[in-house]
Amino acid sequence: MDNQRQFTTGSEVSERILETAESLFARKGFAVSLREITAAADVNVAAVNYYFGSKTQLTEAVFDRLSLRVNSERLAALEELISSAKNGTRKVEVRDIVKVFVRPYIYPAEKGQLLARLILQHRIERSALTSTIIQRHFDPMAAKFIEALSHAAGAPQPKSFYWRYVFMVGAIVLTVTDVGPNSRLERLSDGSMDAGLDAMEKEIVDFLVGGMTATSSG
């Protein structure tokens, strides 16, 4: 598949392949074989080759589809917050914005962790296609969150929020890709810390709000 070809055709078969691949990647990770995907989707390997080209390109197609869905929902939630403020219903707080940003990475857990793993994989081994996905689905969303966070914090130096946004992404992506019984948190705390999703959401939101509202030294 070259860079000009669309990831999907919108056909029933290609959508079924995408849905199946996303579900298996979310539950089992990227080690899932192409034959396992095709068997679960009730298609042959030739269908994957026809619509996507390879397992790598199918993975990128899943990334594109998931990114579009999550960021559309996230932007809609942010716009609802901003709209409520304009209508005088309530003031938008930094915590509100951070929660909107963080929540898709935590709930539903499997899909949120899949998105975080895909972003992390892009950071480790980016391709022209994953770079296009980031530019298409994440950069416009990031610009809106940076603006909203800066405004909500009453920032005298809004430029610092470019840094703070990048720090926020790094914190949440690294956190949700290291969960479970052998996570760093559980090892460091000798199992004494609650590594559940509710505890994770509370702690990371508190941490990020502190960072976003910190006084700039410059």
matplotlib code that plots the C-alpha trace (Angstrom):
import matplotlib.pyplot as plt

x = [0.0, 1.5, 1.1, -1.7, -3.9, -6.7, -6.6, -10.1, -12.7, -15.7, -16.8, -18.4, -15.4, -12.8, -14.7, -15.1, -11.3, -10.6, -13.1, -11.7, -8.1, -8.8, -10.5, -7.7, -4.9, -6.7, -7.1, -3.9, -1.4, 0.4, 1.7, -1.7, -1.0, -2.6, -4.2, -5.8, -7.3, -8.5, -10.0, -11.9, -13.1, -14.1, -12.0, -8.9, -5.4, -5.9, -8.7, -6.2, -3.7, -6.3, -7.6, -4.6, -1.5, 0.1, -0.3, 1.8, -0.4, -3.5, -2.2, -1.7, -5.3, -6.5, -4.5, -6.1, -9.6, -9.2, -7.5, -10.4, -13.0, -11.4, -10.3, -13.7, -15.3, -12.7, -13.0, -16.8, -16.5, -14.1, -16.4, -19.3, -17.2, -16.3, -19.9, -21.2, -18.8, -19.9, -23.5, -22.6, -23.5, -20.1, -16.5, -14.1, -11.5, -8.1, -9.2, -12.2, -10.0, -7.4, -10.2, -11.5, -8.1, -7.1, -10.4, -10.2, -6.9, -8.4, -12.0, -12.7, -9.4, -8.5, -9.2, -7.5, -4.4, -4.4, -4.4, -1.5, 0.5, 0.0, 1.2, 4.2, 5.0, 4.9, 7.4, 9.7, 9.4, 7.5, 6.5, 5.2, 1.7, 1.8, 3.2, 0.3, -2.1, -0.6, -0.7, -4.3, -6.0, -3.8, -2.2, -5.5, -6.8, -3.7, -3.9, -7.4, -6.4, -3.4, -5.5, -8.2, -5.7, -3.8, -7.0, -8.4, -5.2, -5.1, -1.6, 0.6, 2.9, 0.7, 3.8, 4.7, 1.6, 3.1, 5.7, 3.0, 0.9, 3.8, 4.6, 0.9, 0.9, 4.1, 2.8, -0.5, 0.9, 3.7, 1.4, -1.4, 1.1, 2.5, -0.4, -1.1, 0.4, 4.0, 3.7, 6.5, 4.0, 3.4, 7.1, 8.1, 5.4, 5.8, 2.1, 0.8, -0.5, -3.9, -3.2, -6.9, -8.3, -10.1, -7.0, -4.9, -7.3, -7.4, -3.7, -2.7, -5.3, -4.1, -0.5, -1.3, -3.5, -0.6, 1.7, -0.7, -1.3, 2.3, 3.7, 6.1, 9.6, 10.3]
y = [0.0, 3.3, 6.6, 7.8, 4.8, 5.0, 2.8, 1.4, 1.3, 1.4, -2.0, -4.4, -6.7, -4.1, -2.7, -6.2, -6.8, -3.5, -4.1, -7.6, -6.4, -3.6, -5.9, -8.5, -6.0, -4.5, -7.8, -9.6, -7.0, -6.7, -10.3, -11.5, -13.2, -12.2, -15.7, -15.2, -11.9, -13.4, -16.4, -14.3, -11.9, -14.9, -13.7, -15.0, -13.5, -12.3, -9.9, -8.2, -7.9, -6.4, -3.8, -3.0, -4.6, -6.2, -6.7, -3.5, -1.4, -3.0, -1.9, 1.6, 1.5, 0.5, 3.4, 5.8, 4.6, 4.6, 8.0, 9.6, 8.1, 9.0, 12.5, 13.3, 12.4, 14.2, 17.4, 17.2, 17.0, 19.9, 22.0, 21.2, 22.5, 25.7, 26.2, 25.8, 28.5, 30.9, 30.3, 31.2, 27.8, 27.3, 28.3, 25.9, 24.7, 23.2, 20.0, 19.7, 19.9, 17.5, 14.9, 15.2, 14.6, 11.7, 9.8, 8.1, 6.5, 4.9, 4.0, 1.7, 0.2, -2.1, 0.5, 3.3, 1.2, 0.2, 3.8, 4.6, 1.6, 2.7, 6.3, 4.8, 2.6, 5.6, 7.4, 4.4, 3.5, 6.1, 5.7, 8.2, 6.9, 7.1, 10.6, 11.5, 10.1, 12.2, 15.3, 14.6, 13.5, 14.7, 18.0, 19.9, 18.4, 19.3, 23.0, 23.2, 21.7, 23.9, 27.0, 25.9, 24.9, 28.2, 30.2, 28.2, 28.7, 32.4, 31.9, 35.0, 33.1, 30.8, 29.4, 27.3, 25.2, 23.8, 22.2, 21.2, 19.6, 17.4, 16.5, 15.5, 13.2, 11.5, 11.0, 9.4, 7.3, 5.8, 5.3, 3.4, 1.2, -0.1, -1.6, -5.0, -7.2, -6.5, -2.8, -0.4, 1.0, -2.4, -3.2, 0.1, 0.0, -3.8, -4.2, -1.7, 0.8, 0.5, 0.2, 0.2, 2.5, 4.8, 5.3, 5.8, 8.4, 10.4, 10.4, 11.3, 14.0, 15.5, 15.3, 16.9, 19.7, 20.6, 20.8, 22.8, 25.4, 25.7, 29.2, 29.8, 30.7, 32.6]
z = [0.0, -1.0, 0.9, -1.4, -0.9, 1.6, 4.6, 4.1, 1.4, 3.8, 2.6, 5.0, 4.7, 5.4, 8.4, 9.8, 9.5, 11.2, 14.1, 14.6, 14.5, 17.0, 19.4, 19.3, 19.5, 22.6, 24.3, 23.3, 22.0, 18.7, 18.8, 17.4, 14.1, 10.9, 10.6, 14.0, 12.8, 9.6, 11.3, 13.8, 11.0, 8.8, 5.9, 4.1, 4.2, 0.6, 1.9, 4.3, 1.5, -0.8, 1.6, 3.6, 2.1, 5.2, 9.0, 9.6, 7.4, 9.0, 12.4, 11.0, 9.7, 13.2, 14.6, 12.1, 12.8, 16.6, 16.6, 14.6, 16.9, 20.2, 19.2, 17.7, 21.0, 23.0, 21.0, 21.3, 25.1, 25.2, 23.0, 25.4, 28.3, 26.5, 25.3, 28.9, 30.0, 27.2, 28.2, 31.8, 33.1, 34.8, 34.6, 32.8, 35.2, 34.4, 36.1, 33.8, 30.7, 32.0, 32.8, 29.2, 27.8, 30.1, 30.3, 26.8, 27.8, 30.9, 29.9, 28.3, 29.6, 26.7, 24.0, 25.9, 26.5, 22.8, 21.8, 24.2, 22.9, 19.3, 20.1, 22.0, 19.0, 16.7, 19.0, 18.9, 15.2, 13.3, 9.7, 7.1, 7.7, 11.5, 11.2, 8.9, 11.5, 14.3, 12.1, 11.0, 14.2, 17.1, 16.2, 15.6, 18.8, 20.7, 19.5, 21.0, 24.3, 24.6, 24.0, 26.5, 29.2, 28.8, 29.0, 32.0, 33.9, 33.2, 32.0, 31.7, 29.4, 27.3, 25.4, 28.4, 27.7, 24.6, 26.9, 29.5, 26.9, 25.7, 29.3, 29.8, 26.8, 27.9, 31.5, 30.5, 27.6, 29.7, 32.7, 30.9, 28.9, 32.2, 34.2, 35.7, 38.4, 37.3, 36.8, 38.0, 40.5, 42.1, 42.2, 43.7, 46.3, 46.9, 46.0, 48.5, 46.0, 44.4, 40.7, 39.7, 37.0, 39.4, 41.5, 38.4, 37.0, 40.3, 40.8, 37.3, 37.1, 40.4, 39.1, 35.7, 37.2, 39.5, 36.5, 34.5, 37.2, 38.4, 38.4, 35.5, 36.6, 33.4]

ax = plt.figure().add_subplot(projection="3d")
ax.plot(x, y, z, "-o")
ax.set_aspect("equal")
plt.show()
